[in-house]
């Protein structure tokens, strides 16, 4: 069997849905200190461009408004888009912000794989991400007493390698999801949750 055909058959066979959660926590000396540090955690959560600086191996995160214009040093808003460039990968991956919720002791937002907003005007409906558009990632922080917790909650993580929405990315999406991202995901989200609860800081 031709090697290319074998790879396509092996890696584009169908959907396997996964749910994963990554979490970090940090305890502070007093409740008052934790309240102060939680406000700083909220700033970190919604300034996604800064996530790129967590590590030299981090993905690049860039924020765009609903019309596809880049936002500089701005807070995440509902219906914004985030472009994610994985290390060593030339393909852009796009997500859209579908949910934001903020309370006195918690904040979170959720994203799902999306089209490229800069190509949407051309009638493009292809999902520019290696996961299906039903997948979600929720980034959440919460404070309980002296403790701050941070989460990345991934749900319905199926590979975008079926049908028209995958476009010409079926094979490469499979290789990314089963290969590079599968090994990198834990590192990326553990670093992020550590950063959000102040276990590590940007230099």
N, C-alpha and C positions, 0 to 999 in steps of 0.2 A: 504493500500500500504506500502511495506517495506520502512523504513525511508531513507536508502541509495539510493534506486531507485528513491524516490521522490526528493531527493537532486540532483541527476544526471539529472533528467528530468527538474528540475527548473533552474539549473545553467549551463547546457550545451546544451541549446536549439538552439542557433544560434548566428549570429554576430550582435552586436549593435555597430556602429562606433561612436566614440566621438572625438571632437576636443576641446582642452583646452589650454589656454595661461595664464602664470603667469608672472608678471612683477614687478620690483622695480625700483626706481630712486633716485638719490642723487644729490643735487645741491652744487657746491663749490663756494668759495668766488670770484675766478677769473678764467678766461679762461685758464691762464697759469697753475694754480693749477689743473684744470680739465684735462688738457693734461698730466700732470705728473701722476695723479691718474689713468688715463685711461691705461697707460702703465702697472701699477701695476694690474689693472683689467684684462688685457690680460694674465698676468702671472697666475693669479688665475683661469682663464677660462680653460687654457690648462694643468694645474696641477691637474688632477681629483682625485689623491690619497688624496690630502688635503681636498677634499669635505667631506671625512669621519669624519673630526674633527670639522665640523661646529657646531654640537650639539651632546650631548651624545645619542640622539635618532636618529641620522642620519643613513642612509644606509651606508654600507661599499662599497667603490669604489676601484677597483684594475685594473691597466692597463697592457695589454698583447700585444705583437707584433703579426703580421699576422700568425706566426707559432705556437702561443700558449705559448710562453715563457714570463714570467712576466718581466715587465719593472719597474725599481725602479727610482723614482724621475725624470721622463722623461716627455717630452712634447707629447701631443696627436698628432699622425700622421694618415694620411689616411690609412684605412684598419686595423688599430689597433682594438683590442677588449677591451671591458670594462666589468668586472664582477661586478655585483651589488648584494649585499647580504642585503635583507631587514631585519630590526630588528625582531627577534623572528621567522624567517623563515629559515628552513634548506636548502631549495632549492636555487641553484644558478641561477641567471638570467644573460644572456649574450646579449650584443649588439655589433655591429660592426660600426666603423666610416665610413660613406659613403660620407661625404662632409666636406671640410674645406675651409673657405674663410677668408682672412684677408685684411683689408684696413687701411688707415691712421686713420679713426675715427670709425671703426667697426671691429669686429671679430666674427666668429661663426663656430660651427661645428655641424653636424647632425649625429645621430646614429639610427640604426634600430635593432630590435630583430634578433638574429642570433643563429646559432649552437654553441655548445661548441667547440672552436678551438682545445682543447686538445683531443677531441674525433673524430675530423673530419677525421683523417687518417684511422679510422676504418669504414669509409663509413657512418657515422652518418649524417643524414640530418634533424634530429628533432630540432625544434626551442626551445631552452632552455630559454624561457621567457613566461610570462603570457599574453603578447600581441602578435598579429599576426605579421608576418615579413613585412607586408605592413605599419605598424605603424612607425612613426618617432618622434624623439625628437630633436629639434634644440635649442642649447644653444648659446645665442647671447648677445653681449654687444655693445653699441654704445655711442658715445659722440656727443652732439650738444651744442656748446657754453660752458656754465659752467655746463651743465647737463650730467650725465652718467646714462644710462638706461641698465637694464639687463633683459633678457627674457628666459623663458623655453616655447617652443612652441610645443605642442603635437598635432599630426595629425594622423588620421586614427587609433585611439586607439580602436581596436577590440580585444575581448578576444580570446586567442589561445586555443580553446576547440573543434576544428573540424578537422577531417581528420588525416592523418598519421603524419603531422608535429607536432601535439600536443603530439603524443606518449602516454605515460601513465600519462601525466600531465593534461589531460582534466579537471577533476574534481577540482584538486588542483589549476589549473590556474584560473578557474572560481571563486573559493572561495577567492583567493588572490585579483583578479581584482575587484570583487564586494564587498569584505569584507575589509580586512586589508588595501590594497593599496588605495581603494576608500576614506577611511578616512584619510590616511597618506599622500596622494599625495600633497594636498594643503600645509601642514606643510613643507614637504620636499623641494618642489620647491620654496616656498616663502622664506624659510631660505637660499636656494642657491642664489636666485636672490638678496636678501639683502646682502649676502656676496660678490657677484661679483661687486656690486656697492658701497661697503665699508660702508654699514649701520651697519653691524656687522663684527667682526673680530674673528679669531681663538685665543683662549687664549694661 
